[in-house]
Amino acid sequence: MPQTIFSEWGLALIAVLWPWAIALKLVCYMKQDLTNCATVLCLSIAQHSIRWTLAGLEQQIMEHCWPMGYMGYQPSQKQQHCKHIQDALNHVFLPGSHGVPVAWTMSETSLYFL
């Protein structure tokens, strides 16, 4: 459930659970969204020691973000969605890293969580 963390006339900042943060980024999926998804995934790994896979992340998004209508996606949409998820995972886990996430410095991470 989202939480309002700041509200003034004409502006409201809403905090969402990490599956929603990733799901919303995957929907629009522009250049910066890949880095933002990877940053959220790194944070979830650091906080919860989760070892993400394509199937596991896809399942989490579908279960927690079902109002986004993933079950009604056409095959081409599902394929594109899986490609975006895999791109984000590849951004977190370099080939040959044996499931160890890429190290993110505090300055890199804080740019996206201010």
N, C-alpha and C positions, 0 to 999 in steps of 0.2 A: 504494500500500500504506500503511495507517495506521501511525503511529508513536506510541508512548506517550511523552508529554512530561512527565507527572507521574503518580505512582502512590503512593498511601497506602492504608491499610486502608479499604475501602468507597468509594474514589474513584479513578478513572483518567481522565486527560485524554488524549484521542487526537487527534493531528493527521492530517488527511486532505488529499489533493490537492484543489485548488479545484473540479474537476468534481464530486467527491463532495460537497463542502460545499454547492454549489449544488443538486445533485440531491436531497440529503437535505432541504434547506429547501423545495424545490418540492413534495416529497411531503406534508409537513404543512401548509405554506403558510398561516400565520396572519399577522396584521397586521404583526408585527415581522419576519417572514421576508422580506418584500419589501425592507426596508431592509438586512437582512443579505445577501441575494442581490446587491443593488446594490453593497454595499460590497466583496464578494468580486470582483465583476466589475470595479469600479474598480481594485482591487488588481492583477488580472490585466492590465488595460489598462496600468497604470503600469509593471508589471514586464516585460511581454512585448510591448507596443504592439499588442495584438490589437484589431481592429475588429470587434466582435460584430454578427452579424445573427441573426435568429430561426433560420434554417436552420442556420447555422454552430454556434450554441450548442446547438441541439437535437441535431445530429450529434455534437458533442463529448460530451454527456451520454450519448447512446445508446451510443457506442463505448466510453467509459471506465467507464460505470456499468451495463453490460449485465446484471449480476446482479439489478438492480432490476426486471427483467422488462418493460421498455418495449415490447418487440416483441409482447407479449401483450396490450397495452392495447386495450380496445374503442374504437371511433371517438369516443364521447363522452368517454372518459378522455384520449385523445390530444388532442382539441380543448381540454379543460380544461388539460392540461399545456402546450400551446402558448400558451394565454392567460396562464398564470402566467409563462412565459418572456418573453412580450412585455411583460407588466406590469413585470417586473424590468428589462428593457432600456429601457422608457420611463422608469423611475425613474433610470436612468443617463444616458440621452441625451434631453434636452429637445427637444420639437419645434422645428425651425428651428436646431438646434445644429450641423448639418452634420457629424455623426459625432464631435463633440468632447464628451467626457463632462462631466457637471456637476462643478464643482470641489467637492471634499470637504475640509474643513479637517482638520487632524491630530486635533483634539479629537473631531470626529464619528467619524472612522475608528477612533481608538484605543478608543472605547467598546465596539466590537465585536470587538477583537482583543487584549483583555487576557488 
